[in-house]
Amino acid sequence: MVDFGLEDATHPLTETDRKRAADILANDPFFRAHPAWIQAIEELCEMGVRAEQQALAKWGLNFVIDEYLPAKLRKPELFLP
């Protein structure tokens, strides 16, 4: 979210969001195997916000095609697994 300047395109976490995050962090084997995801979820919980994938559209309808996906394919190590 921060890497793409989406701070103004977020939604406050609901109580349900917080419960889901806590459950994921405590019980989901995928997340336990990927520390970067744990860190990302913890950061969002600390910030008290969530961002939907659609938030990338704030940069234009072609941003995902022209910028986001090419960057992810060029340097996948910079993105969450």
N, C-alpha and C positions, 0 to 999 in steps of 0.2 A: 504494500500500500504506500509506504513512505517513498520507496524507490521510484514510484510512478506519479508522485504528487497528487495522491487521491485523498489527502486529509480532509478536503472539503466535500468529498463524495461518499462519506461514511454514514452509518446509521448507529445510534446508540445500542449497546447490547441490551437485550431483554433478559429477564430472569431465566427464561428458557434457554437462551444462548449461553448464559453462564453455566447452567446445569449441564448442558451438552458438552461444553468445553471441559468442565471438571470430569465428566464421565469419560470423555475421550482420553484425557491425560492419565486417568487412573486405570483404564481398562482396555484400551484399544491396542492390540499388538502391532499394527502398522505404525502408529505414532510412536510407540516405545522403541521401534527399530529405526526411527528417523528423528534424531535429535533436533534437526533444523525445523521440523514441523512443530515439535514441542515448544521450541523457542518462539516461533511465529505465533502460536496460539497464546502462549503466556504474554507476549508483547501486546497482542490485541486485547486480552483481558485487562492488562494494566492500563491500556489506553481507554478501555471501556467502549470500544467501537468495533464495527465489522464493515467490510466493504464487499459488495457483490461484484462479480466479474463484469457486469454491465457498467460498472463505474468507469472502466477504461474508455467507454464511449464518450466521456467528457472531452477527450482529445480528438474526437471526430470518428465518423463511422468506419474509416479504414485504418484506424490506429492499430488495432489488433493484427490485421493482415500486413500492414506496411512496417510496423515498428516492433510490437511486442513479440509476435511469433518468430520473425527473423532473428531477433536478439536472443530469444530462448534457444533456437536451433544453433546459433553461432557459439553460444557459451552456456550449455545446459548446466554446468556446475554452479552457475550463479542463481539458478532457480531451484525451488523446492522440488524434490523427486515426485 
